[in-house]
Amino acid sequence: MLFGLAGVPVKISPHTSRGAIRSRDIAGCSVEEIVEELQPQGVTAAVLIYVTDGDSSIADVVLTL
């Protein structure tokens, strides 16, 4: 286990992973619905980010696992 790096003490702790989904199908879903539906797959949080491309808008969902 690592206790220091370059003479500086460090603390090691587990961290989360993140992933992103881009889908027109989920643009109408709430964050709560997305997390609830994906919770069995390890998703603990979601953030919706809307990206506009010309006249269309696509929702990107950033997931915390």
C-alpha positions as CSV (number, residue, x, y, z in Angstrom):
1,M,0.0,0.0,0.0
2,L,1.2,3.5,-0.9
3,F,1.7,5.8,2.2
4,G,3.8,8.6,0.6
5,L,4.7,10.0,-2.7
6,A,7.9,12.2,-3.2
7,G,8.1,12.6,0.6
8,V,4.4,13.8,0.9
9,P,2.1,11.6,2.9
10,V,-0.9,10.4,0.9
11,K,-4.2,8.7,1.9
12,I,-5.6,6.1,-0.4
13,S,-9.4,5.6,-0.6
14,P,-11.7,4.1,-3.1
15,H,-13.1,6.4,-5.8
16,T,-16.0,6.4,-8.2
17,S,-16.0,5.8,-11.9
18,R,-17.9,8.0,-14.3
19,G,-19.3,7.3,-17.7
20,A,-21.4,9.2,-20.3
21,I,-24.3,8.3,-22.5
22,R,-25.5,10.4,-25.5
23,S,-29.1,9.5,-26.5
24,R,-32.1,11.4,-27.9
25,D,-34.3,8.7,-26.2
26,I,-33.4,9.8,-22.7
27,A,-33.8,13.6,-23.3
28,G,-37.3,13.5,-21.7
29,C,-36.2,11.4,-18.7
30,S,-35.6,13.0,-15.3
31,V,-32.3,12.4,-13.4
32,E,-34.3,10.5,-10.8
33,E,-35.8,8.2,-13.4
34,I,-32.4,7.5,-15.0
35,V,-30.7,6.7,-11.6
36,E,-33.7,4.6,-10.5
37,E,-33.6,2.5,-13.7
38,L,-29.8,2.1,-13.8
39,Q,-29.3,1.6,-10.1
40,P,-29.2,-2.2,-10.4
41,Q,-26.2,-1.7,-12.7
42,G,-24.3,0.3,-10.1
43,V,-25.3,3.9,-11.1
44,T,-25.5,6.1,-8.0
45,A,-26.0,9.6,-9.6
46,A,-26.6,11.2,-12.9
47,V,-26.3,14.7,-14.4
48,L,-28.0,15.8,-17.6
49,I,-26.1,18.1,-20.0
50,Y,-27.9,19.4,-23.1
51,V,-25.8,19.9,-26.2
52,T,-27.3,21.9,-29.1
53,D,-26.2,21.0,-32.6
54,G,-27.8,23.4,-35.1
55,D,-31.5,23.0,-34.6
56,S,-31.4,19.8,-32.6
57,S,-30.6,19.2,-29.0
58,I,-29.1,16.0,-27.5
59,A,-28.9,15.1,-23.9
60,D,-25.6,13.8,-22.6
61,V,-25.9,12.0,-19.3
62,V,-22.9,11.8,-17.0
63,L,-23.2,8.8,-14.7
64,T,-21.5,8.1,-11.5
65,L,-20.9,4.4,-10.8
